[in-house]
Amino acid sequence: MGTVHKVISEYNRLGAEALSTPGKGGRRNQYLTVEQEKAFLETLKRKAAQGEMATVAQIKQDYEKLVGQTVHKTTIYRLLKRHEWRKIVPRQSHPKANQQEQEVFKKTSNNKLKKS
């Protein structure tokens, strides 16, 4: 009932304009604008170009320094998803690798290098 009384009161004070609200959704409680987020992620791209791996923990720490307060880790995950970042991890070994052939190569390659 509170909402109904509030809407009627606003209508009585402001007229029909009181009924036109901005609507649902949007980022009303954001820490940074989308442009600021892009600039923040650019710094991470530069670090990655130099060979540094970015972890969520490190990104969270840098983000908290930038905004000046602590944030939950889901804030970072949503940030990365919003800018279409995804997890890329180097694989341990090639999926079609043959362990036996690799062992034979290791044994024979040392001999070939010594002969050269």
C-alpha positions, 0 to 999 in steps of 0.5 A: 500500500505504501507504494500506491500512496507514494505514487498518488502523492507524487501525482498530486504534486507533480502531475503526469510527469511523476508517473514517467520514471526512468525504468528498471535496470541500469547501473545506478550504483556503480563504482566507475563509469564504463569508460573508466573501467575500460581505462582500468582494464587497459593497464592490465592489458599493458601488463599482460603484454609484458608477460604478467598474468592477471589473477582476480585477486590482483585485479581486485586489489588494484580495483580497490586502490582505484575506487578507494574502498573494498569491493566483493569479488563478484564485482570483479567477475561482473566487470570482466564479463561486462568487458568480455574478458574470459579466463585463459589458462595455458594447458599443461600439455597438448591433448594429442601428446604421446608420452612415450614418444616424448620420453624417447625424444628426450633420451635421443635429443641429448645424444644428438646435441652432444654430437654437434 
